[in-house]
Amino acid sequence: MSTASTHGHPLVIERTLKAPRMNIWRCWTEPELLKQWFCPKPWGVSHAEMDVRAGGSSNIVMQGPDGQQIPNLGLYLEVIPGRKLVFTDAFTSAWVPSGKPFMVGEVVLEDTPDGHTHYIAKALHWNAEDSKTHEDMGFHAGWNIAADQLEALARTL
């Protein structure tokens, strides 16, 4: 069976986060926690609504230091509680297509023997141009900074 992780024009970060897997999961799935880590500072999240289930919608609004707002409407495609999230901006709600799909996100969490979390975060794109645009926007630096913030928050839970 094919999965989202085997197709697309992927950008990937993979690392060990020194926090329990279920704490990382909570940070990805609870709006008040997600607001605290999701964007590299000085950016932040001003609004987060998340119906974390396959077919559930999300609305995460990123806010820049000058007040600019970037809404991110999407849909969860696959949810394996505590282990995997697959989401996309290709749909805005209840299978309503978005104006321009950009990516499918996939987050996979696994326990490590020492009680930490093996963390894989992928952004899959419809074409090489979108992947290059995302990379040029600072994907690797930005998603790694966000992962640092995620780890720090998850350690406090």
MOURHU-V721206 format. One line per field, one symbol per residue. psi: psi as a letter, one per 20 degrees, with the letter a starting at -180 (. if undefined). burial: I if it has 9 or more other ideal C-beta (glycine too) atoms within 8 Angstrom, else O. A space follows every 10 residues. Layout:
# MOURHU-V721206
psi->???
burial->???
This chain:
# MOURHU-V721206
psi->pqrhijranq pqqprppmqq ghgggghhio ghghhiihqp qjraohpppo nnqpiqrqoo oqprhjiqpo qnqaqphpoo pihppprqjh qhqlkoqrhn qgrpqppppq qrhjjapppp pqopqhrhgh ggggghikgg gghhghhggg ggghhi.
burial->OOOIIOOIII IOIOOOIOII IOIIIIIIIO OOIIIIIIOO OOIIIOOIII OIOOOIIIII IIIIOOOOIO OIIIIIIIIO OOIIIIIIII IIOOOOOIOO IOIIIIIIIO OIOOOIIIII IIIIIOOOOI IOOIIOOOII OIIIIIIOII IIIIIOI
